[in-house]
Amino acid sequence: LNSSKKYKHITDNLKKILTRSVWLIAEHMKRGKFVPRAYELSFGDSGDIPPISIKLHSGEEVSLIGRVDRIDLLEQDSVVYLRIIDYKSGRKEFKLSDIYYGFQMQLLIYLDAILAELDEKFNKEGIPGGILYFKLDDPIIKTEGNISDSEIEKRILKSLRMNGLLLNDPEIIRQMDSEMEKTSDIICASIKKDGNLSKVQSSLATREQFELLRKYVRSTIVDLSEKILKGDIEAVPYKNKSKTGCSYCIYSAICQFDTSIKGNEYKIIRDKKDEEVWKDIEERVGK
């Protein structure tokens, strides 16, 4: 990595990001009661825990494998609150509608695998505390005039706040950030004057809604798997306003999708509010 100035620059940046990320994890642990219990945990036939097995309508089974970046636990008597963390090198915004459209099922699949393991092997009830994205970065903070080191750290924390879906339980959220007064510096959560969590600042789900999401993701996987087994592998990328599934696709050079060719059309999707998504999901998989 020191063979050229270019690689030395990359190495220096990686060191800065690593140092900042370790500092951030330490800050999370200092402020909260959730404790990291596993890193790079794999699930699969040769993994740390078994794969997720999903039965199709035909009787065939599909096995899902993967690797979870980090698992945090909060143990309270016979109950374990679970937090799934996924590291991202770029900014990743959580959208409930992306789960609905099948774009962001990864963290729910991870959650499913860990909850099944807790129930089967440890005989403990697992409750989702949250599924969150952790940005790996060493941000530059813009300021006007001189500010204190503590203020700089506070702004860095806010720029690296984890975002995702959180359990709609103020007490559990406070276990993630004990220093939280109104708005948290380390997770995208805010508490209103009445003590409840703000849905404006946070993506929230009750325990029952997390269960609905798990059922919905499984149902979506069944549908997709059965289509693939039937030979339906046609490329139908999505389009939402100016954004398409082709924008960053690594297979664009060989996929041969071209809207100038008859029959090649985007699947048009629209933005959905969370309330609409919850209603549609409940109608599909029930309570």
Steps between C-alpha positions, in 0.01 A plus 500: 500500500803729506601426140377839377374833631152404388493184713662681792221757484239221497673333796506824698128553435419144607693550824305820571168329432596201716610724787179704479284186483665347809447830683135500394440140612658584837268802529199278426605254770567777752157653450292186469430162658495309171821298480664370177492119525597388151684633196494355148260225613424269208185293453502208258583128479862568596428819692494591867125436511266307265359656182147635485283232344185616322245253366338576165144416400638216286655336807853589395721692740721801448798560728619854561861562598680818598726682741395749768746785560413550866248381758430696819302354789324637806411223743218550749411186698374242248458758222769612257468819297684473172661769287633418152772734368603515135817693412486723191779696334248750362189661636211253507158636586238260632163510327213275601371513142828342384418190707152498346647506148761236588807726486605491866420153631856422613476623860163331554650172377788541746252572777301188414811281517613629840154492660458137391838413653418671832172314527633156403838480675482741790132466588472876528236726356658733245345840438614728216650820638599637162661445162752774427755623247840611633690735269876442480648844450721773643292806411622855455296741711436846358488782756486876517753635745665313784312226684602274786631145459189368678275679252701355210456149644127559543466605136701199385272272701191654340643463150565130570172421676377149432170492314253220447190354659467519879270333751229748603588480868653812665657297781686272261612797289641660815696179553669581169580859603485576871612860436207566269287795609289596200686387189769233504847574365572136413173355365223659295254531786323784675277507807203738524393696809240234586776235520407320179730460201462740209400335173627808315862441607491120516386197304314302763332161528319325780592144588195383302605705198849349505331159489288615206814608316665163561194323357488738205867449413457122517194526275694714253788250496254217430352692205841588355636146546202339330534737204868412462429125521238541227762660277375856538835682506411794279675827584234748617686784673303751701462870430407760759505851358855539360645208700517152349631159596751529216677804647768306689443148366826308447334281235383783273759412233363147452133515604377630162216702651428784261181707504538563126427130446135398504402322820779653708319719750574626847283401793369838611475542876387797704591633839281375784447649842568271796131487594412379151777240506385358835143478371604318181728259688230418754250431222745259337629296794240570771559544870 
